């Protein structure tokens, strides 16, 4: 988690994917991925991992819902790099022919970058070889090289071979890590192994039966847990049916209500920073900056919960973050009262704290009460949300959208059933 607000790069709202009008591969997923993140997607076989990866990479179209991108480069073709999982190629094509074709498609003229890709992936030694004569594990890596050749903002990898030598693999992972950090690129990796996860990921999305089961950042993990341990634990829990998911499509008004208050808070905070620009490294000013850090942390957690399945753990974390934020602001006021009166910025600190009283009141009397009521977490109706009239109207519109989507899908299912009955 960073102290600055994260910039989203792809968002999925109520996204579904149905194959052959009857196979639900992805079921109404809500998900937001941020710029610079490394996201791993794991789950049992047939859980929808590869389908989700292909949806995010714009390789297939969603059946329902909304999928949006926020690219700097503008278009999906140049902004997305996708590694094709299959490694079979048409007969007769050589490595150099395919590589040069990609260069021409994306108009890549950066010779230094091209040479670096060729060297890292050991392409030169296979330059004149026919593709199908190369071993499968290397072809998977060649597919990664092609995916990243045009320097995309979003990279989706569906297979990072575990059968290649560790030295070669570490060289490639170091290259990808450097690219990710240098370009603030976003990586989505399907079923990474422990080494790949360690180099590139900081977030784990668990899928089961086309639904998001959990969505965790490694920052929240117990220090004794590594990715392999985490994955085995999750798979065991799924197999024993010890987990459950409750996708909540109407959390958005709560987040919107928070963001209204957040924007007012940020307005006062930015004024405070501007006034005290020359004292920004003073310990007392840094203390005020930490209030903003805790506010941003709470906002990010609300975004995470609003875009994935709800869980008691996530809700408990939010309640704790709210409580800690309120306590921190109150402690800051006490701390500020003990500052030497001769400090030129003491008055501005108190002015700032007075100006954000509304925000503390909202946290304590609206947001905290909202999350203390478990009804909102499980049933979420207009009566239990305690939202403003404006927010309730938004909630009704949102519900209407989801009901319309349900009716459309039910009609589709009825048509399928009628066809099956006719065939019988």
C-alpha positions in Angstrom: 0.0 0.0 0.0 1.4 3.4 -0.9 0.6 6.7 0.7 -0.6 8.2 -2.5 -3.9 7.3 -4.1 -3.7 4.4 -6.5 -4.7 4.8 -10.1 -6.9 1.9 -11.4 -6.0 0.4 -14.8 -8.8 -2.1 -15.3 -12.2 -2.5 -13.6 -14.9 -5.2 -14.0 -18.4 -4.5 -12.8 -20.8 -7.5 -12.7 -18.9 -9.2 -15.5 -20.0 -12.7 -16.6 -18.8 -15.0 -19.4 -21.0 -17.7 -20.7 -19.8 -20.2 -23.3 -22.2 -22.0 -25.7 -25.1 -20.2 -23.9 -25.0 -22.6 -21.0 -21.5 -22.9 -19.4 -21.0 -20.1 -16.8 -17.2 -19.7 -16.7 -17.2 -16.3 -14.9 -20.2 -15.3 -12.7 -20.9 -11.6 -12.1 -17.4 -10.6 -10.9 -16.6 -7.2 -9.5 -12.9 -6.4 -9.5 -10.6 -3.4 -9.7 -6.9 -3.7 -10.5 -4.5 -0.8 -10.0 -1.5 0.5 -11.9 1.8 -1.1 -10.9 0.3 -4.1 -9.1 1.3 -7.7 -9.5 -1.8 -9.8 -9.3 -1.9 -13.6 -9.1 -5.0 -15.5 -9.9 -5.3 -19.0 -8.4 -8.0 -21.6 -7.8 -8.9 -25.2 -8.6 -9.1 -26.6 -12.2 -12.1 -25.2 -14.1 -12.5 -22.3 -11.6 -12.3 -19.7 -14.4 -8.7 -18.5 -14.0 -7.7 -18.6 -17.6 -11.1 -17.1 -18.7 -10.7 -14.2 -16.3 -7.2 -13.6 -17.6 -8.4 -13.6 -21.2 -11.2 -11.2 -20.3 -8.8 -8.8 -18.6 -6.5 -9.0 -21.6 -9.4 -8.2 -24.0 -8.8 -11.5 -25.8 -12.5 -12.5 -25.4 -15.7 -10.5 -24.9 -17.7 -10.6 -21.7 -21.3 -11.9 -22.0 -22.6 -9.4 -19.4 -21.5 -6.6 -17.2 -19.0 -3.7 -17.8 -15.3 -4.0 -18.3 -13.3 -0.7 -18.5 -9.7 0.3 -19.0 -7.8 3.4 -18.0 -4.7 3.3 -20.2 -2.2 6.1 -20.7 -1.5 4.9 -24.3 -5.2 5.0 -25.1 -5.9 1.7 -27.0 -6.0 -1.9 -25.8 -3.9 -3.2 -28.7 -0.8 -1.2 -27.7 -1.5 -1.1 -23.9 -2.0 -4.9 -23.3 0.5 -7.7 -23.6 -1.0 -11.2 -23.5 1.0 -14.5 -23.4 -0.8 -17.1 -25.3 -0.9 -20.3 -23.3 -0.9 -22.7 -26.3 2.5 -23.1 -27.9 1.6 -24.8 -31.2 2.4 -22.7 -34.2 1.6 -23.1 -38.0 4.1 -25.4 -39.7 7.2 -23.8 -41.2 7.4 -20.5 -39.3 10.8 -19.6 -38.0 11.5 -17.7 -34.8 12.9 -14.7 -36.6 9.8 -14.5 -38.9 7.4 -14.3 -36.0 9.6 -12.0 -33.9 10.0 -9.5 -36.8 6.3 -9.7 -37.6 5.6 -8.5 -34.0 8.1 -5.7 -34.4 6.4 -4.5 -37.6 2.9 -4.8 -36.1 3.8 -2.6 -33.2 6.3 -0.4 -35.1 9.1 -1.1 -32.6 12.3 0.7 -33.4 14.1 0.8 -30.0 17.2 -1.3 -30.9 18.5 -1.4 -27.4 15.2 -2.7 -26.0 15.0 -5.3 -28.8 18.5 -6.5 -28.1 17.7 -6.8 -24.4 14.6 -8.9 -25.1 16.5 -11.2 -27.5 19.4 -11.6 -25.0 17.2 -12.2 -22.0 15.0 -14.9 -23.6 17.9 -16.5 -25.4 16.3 -15.9 -28.8 19.5 -15.4 -30.9 20.6 -19.1 -30.5 17.2 -20.1 -32.0 16.9 -17.3 -34.5 16.6 -19.5 -37.6 14.9 -22.5 -36.0 11.4 -23.5 -37.0 9.0 -22.8 -34.1 7.7 -26.3 -33.8 11.2 -27.7 -33.5 11.7 -25.9 -30.2 10.7 -27.4 -26.8 7.4 -26.5 -25.2 8.8 -24.8 -22.1 11.0 -22.4 -24.2 8.1 -21.6 -26.5 6.1 -20.5 -23.5 8.9 -18.1 -22.6 9.1 -16.9 -26.2 5.4 -16.1 -25.9 6.2 -14.0 -22.9 8.9 -12.2 -24.9 6.3 -11.4 -27.6 3.8 -10.2 -25.0 6.2 -7.7 -23.6 8.0 -6.6 -26.7 5.8 -3.5 -27.4 6.2 -2.3 -23.8 2.6 -2.7 -22.6 1.1 -1.1 -19.5 -0.9 -4.3 -18.6 0.8 -7.7 -19.0 -1.3 -10.9 -18.6 0.7 -14.2 -18.3 -1.1 -17.5 -18.4 1.9 -19.8 -18.1 5.4 -19.2 -16.7 7.2 -22.5 -17.2 8.4 -24.3 -14.1 10.4 -26.8 -16.2 13.3 -24.5 -17.2 16.5 -24.3 -15.3 16.4 -22.0 -12.3 19.3 -19.7 -13.5 17.4 -19.0 -16.8 14.2 -18.5 -15.0 15.6 -16.1 -12.4 17.2 -14.1 -15.3 13.8 -13.7 -17.0 12.0 -12.9 -13.7 14.6 -10.3 -12.9 14.0 -8.8 -16.3 10.2 -8.7 -15.8 10.5 -7.3 -12.3 12.8 -4.5 -13.6 10.4 -3.8 -16.4 7.4 -3.7 -14.0 9.1 -1.3 -11.6 10.7 1.0 -14.3 7.4 1.4 -16.2 4.9 1.1 -13.3 3.5 -1.8 -15.3 0.6 -4.0 -14.1 1.0 -7.8 -14.2 -1.8 -10.3 -13.9 -0.4 -13.9 -13.6 -2.5 -17.0 -13.8 -1.4 -19.7 -11.3 2.2 -18.6 -10.7 4.6 -20.8 -8.9 6.3 -19.7 -5.6 9.3 -18.1 -7.4 7.3 -16.2 -9.9 5.0 -14.9 -7.3 7.9 -13.8 -5.1 9.4 -11.7 -7.9 6.2 -10.2 -9.4 3.2 -10.3 -7.2 1.8 -8.5 -4.2 -1.9 -9.6 -4.4 -3.7 -12.9 -4.6 -7.2 -13.4 -6.1 -8.7 -16.8 -5.5 -11.4 -18.1 -7.9 -13.8 -20.9 -7.3 -16.6 -21.9 -9.7 -16.3 -18.5 -11.6 -16.6 -16.4 -8.4 -14.0 -14.4 -6.5 -13.6 -16.3 -3.2 -11.0 -14.0 -1.7 -8.7 -11.0 -2.6 -5.7 -10.4 -0.4 -2.6 -8.3 -0.4 0.6 -9.8 0.9 0.9 -6.8 3.2 -1.9 -8.3 5.3 -0.2 -11.8 5.5 1.4 -13.3 8.6 5.2 -13.0 8.1 5.5 -16.8 8.5 3.3 -17.5 5.5 4.7 -17.7 2.0 2.8 -18.1 -1.3 3.1 -21.9 -1.5 1.8 -22.3 2.0 -1.0 -19.8 1.4 -2.0 -21.6 -1.9 -2.1 -25.1 -0.3 -4.1 -23.8 2.6 -6.7 -22.2 0.3 -7.0 -25.2 -1.9 -7.4 -27.5 1.1 -10.2 -25.2 2.4 -12.0 -25.2 -0.9 -11.8 -29.0 -1.2 -13.2 -29.4 2.3 -15.8 -26.7 1.6 -14.7 -24.7 4.5 -15.1 -21.4 2.6 -18.0 -19.3 1.4 -18.4 -16.2 -0.8 -21.1 -13.6 -0.7 -20.6 -11.2 -3.7 -22.2 -7.9 -2.8 -23.3 -5.9 -5.8 -24.7 -2.9 -3.8 -21.7 -1.8 -1.8 -20.9 1.0 -4.3 -23.2 3.7 -2.6 -21.3 3.2 0.7 -18.0 3.9 -1.1 -19.5 6.8 -3.0 -20.7 8.3 0.3 -17.2 7.9 1.8 -15.6 9.5 -1.2 -17.7 12.7 -0.9 -16.3 13.1 2.6 -12.9 12.1 1.5 -12.8 14.8 -1.1 -13.7 17.5 1.5 -10.9 16.1 3.8 -8.4 16.2 0.9 -9.2 19.8 0.2 -8.3 20.8 3.7 -5.3 18.6 3.8 -3.9 20.1 0.6 -4.4 23.6 1.9 -2.5 22.6 5.1 0.4 21.2 3.0 0.6 24.3 0.8 0.8 26.6 3.9 3.5 24.6 5.5 5.5 23.6 2.4 8.8 24.9 3.9 8.3 22.7 7.1 7.2 19.5 5.3 10.1 17.5 6.9 9.4 18.7 10.4 8.3 15.8 12.7 5.1 17.7 13.7 4.1 18.1 10.1 4.9 14.5 9.3 2.5 13.6 12.1 -0.3 15.3 10.2 0.8 13.6 7.0 0.3 10.3 8.8 -3.4 11.2 9.2 -3.6 11.3 5.4 -1.8 8.0 5.2 -4.4 6.3 7.4 -7.2 7.9 5.5 -5.8 6.6 2.2 -5.3 3.1 3.7 -9.0 3.0 4.7 -10.1 4.2 1.3 -8.1 1.5 -0.5 -9.6 -1.2 1.8 -13.1 0.1 1.0 -12.3 -0.1 -2.7 -11.0 -3.6 -2.3 -14.1 -4.8 -0.4 -16.5 -3.0 -2.8 -15.0 -4.8 -5.8 -14.8 -8.4 -4.5 -16.7 -10.9 -2.3 -17.4 -9.7 1.2 -15.9 -11.6 4.1 -16.0 -11.2 7.9 -12.2 -10.8 7.9 -12.4 -7.9 5.4 -15.2 -6.2 7.4 -13.3 -6.6 10.7 -10.3 -5.0 9.0 -12.3 -2.0 7.9 -13.8 -1.5 11.4 -10.3 -1.7 12.9 -9.0 0.9 10.3 -11.9 3.3 11.1 -11.3 2.9 14.8 -7.5 3.4 14.5 -8.0 6.5 12.3 -10.4 8.1 14.8 -8.0 7.4 17.7 -5.0 8.7 15.7 -6.7 12.0 15.0 -7.7 12.5 18.6 -4.2 11.7 19.8 -2.8 14.2 17.2 -5.0 16.9 18.8 -3.6 16.1 22.2 -0.1 16.0 20.8 -0.6 19.4 19.1 -1.8 21.0 22.3 1.6 20.4 23.8 3.6 22.0 21.0 5.6 25.1 21.8 3.5 28.3 21.1 6.5 29.8 19.3 6.2 27.3 16.5 4.9 29.2 13.4 2.9 26.2 12.2 1.1 25.4 15.4 -1.9 27.5 14.6 -2.3 25.9 11.1 -2.2 22.5 12.7 -5.2 23.4 14.9 -7.0 25.1 12.1 -6.6 21.9 10.0 -7.8 19.6 12.9 -10.8 21.9 13.4 -11.6 21.9 9.7 -11.7 18.0 9.6 -14.0 17.7 12.6 -16.8 16.9 10.1 -14.8 13.9 8.8 -14.2 12.5 12.3 -17.9 12.8 13.0 -18.8 11.0 9.8 -16.4 8.2 10.6 -17.7 7.7 14.1 -21.4 8.3 13.7 -22.1 7.1 10.1 -19.4 4.8 8.7 -18.5 2.9 12.0 -22.2 2.4 12.9 -22.8 1.1 9.4 -20.1 -1.6 9.6 -21.1 -2.5 13.2 -24.4 -3.7 11.8 -23.8 -7.1 10.3 -27.1 -6.8 8.4 -25.5 -4.5 5.9 -22.8 -7.1 5.2 -25.1 -10.0 4.6 -28.4 -8.6 3.4 -27.7 -5.0 2.4 -31.1 -3.4 1.9 -32.3 0.2 1.8 -33.5 -0.1 5.4 -30.2 -1.2 6.8 -27.7 1.0 5.0 -28.5 4.3 6.8 -27.6 6.2 3.7 -28.8 9.6 2.5 -31.9 9.9 0.3 -29.6 10.6 -2.7 -27.6 7.5 -2.0 -30.7 5.4 -1.6 -31.9 6.6 -5.0 -28.6 5.5 -6.5 -28.9 2.2 -4.7 -32.3 1.6 -6.2 -31.0 2.4 -9.7 -28.1 0.0 -9.2 -30.4 -2.7 -8.0 -32.6 -2.1 -11.0 -29.6 -2.6 -13.3 -28.7 -5.9 -11.6 -32.4 -7.1 -11.7 -32.5 -6.4 -15.4 -29.3 -8.4 -15.9 -30.9 -11.2 -13.9 -34.0 -11.2 -16.0 -32.0 -11.2 -19.2 -30.0 -14.2 -18.1 -33.1 -16.1 -16.8 -34.7 -15.6 -20.2 -31.6 -16.9 -21.9 -31.6 -20.0 -19.6 -35.3 -20.6 -20.3 -34.6 -20.5 -24.1 -31.9 -23.1 -23.5 -34.2 -25.3 -21.5 -36.9 -25.2 -24.2 -34.5 -26.2 -26.8 -33.3 -29.1 -24.7 -36.9 -30.2 -24.1 -37.6 -30.1 -27.9 -34.6 -32.2 -28.6 -35.8 -34.8 -26.1 
